[in-house]
């Protein structure tokens, strides 16, 4: 049964994502833009473009669980889950979870 377990989403900053090693990642930040089926999430260190059809708005605080798909020049992030966490104290969350 364990052979079918999904890999855990490792907490990462956008600039730390390594397409050669990371399969699933978790990014926490604020949506700074939405363009044609993608959201751009700023995690405080850099921004990540994530393919997503989730209904969220610019300015929302989100936690995104995404699949990392390696490309010739970098990677593509495909959202599996997008959690809107408006009202959450971002600084306290980062302090507790180290993200």
N, C-alpha and C positions, 0 to 999 in steps of 0.2 A: 504494500500500500504506500510506503514512503517514496517509492520511485515516481509517483505522480504528484508529489508535493511541489507547489510553486515556490520558487526562491523568494526569500524575503526582500522587500524593497529597502535598500541601504540608504540611510540619510546622507544626502550630498548637497554641497553648494554647487551651483551651476558650473563654476569654473573647475571643480574637482572631478567632474564626470569623465570617466575613462572608458571609451567605447570598446576597448580591448578586454576589459575586466568586468565592467558593470553590465548586468542584465536587466535589473529592475532597480529604480532609484525612487527616493522620496524627496521632494523639494517643497520648502515652505517659504512663502513670500507674498508679495502683493502683485496683482494683475495690473500691469502698466499700459497694456495695449491689447486689442483684439483685432485680428485681421484674417479674413477668409479661412475659417476653420482652424485657426491657431490662436493661442493666448501667449502673451509674453509676460513671464513672471520674474520679478526682481526680488532676489533673496538677500539683498544687502551687500553681496560681494560682486555680483554680476547678474545678467539677465539670461533667461533660458526661453527659447521658443519651443512651444509644446503643441503638437497636433492634438486638437480636442474639439468635440462638438458639444461640450457641456455648456449649459446656460450659466454664465457668470458675467460680471460686469467689471469694467475698468475701475480700479480702486478696491475691489474685493480682496480680502486676505484669504489665501487658499493654501491647502496642502495637496500636492499632486503626487500620485503614485503613477510612475510612467515606465514604459518599456524602452530600453535603449537599443536602437537599431543602428549598427555601424554603417557608415558610408565611406566612400573613398577619401573624403576630406571632412572628417569629424563624425557626427552622429545625428540621428533624428530621435526625438523623444515623442513617444505616443502615449497619451494619457489613458490609463486604465480606470482610475478613480480620481475625481476632483472634489475635494471637500471644501465648501465655503465656510470659513471660520470667522466671519465678521463679529466684532465684539470681543474677540480674544485678545488678551494682552500679549502682543508679539514679543516684547522684551522679556517678560516672565517666561513665556513658552521657550524662547531661545536659551534662557538661563537654566531652565529645568532639563530640557532635552539636548542642549548643546548644539543646536542647529543654527 
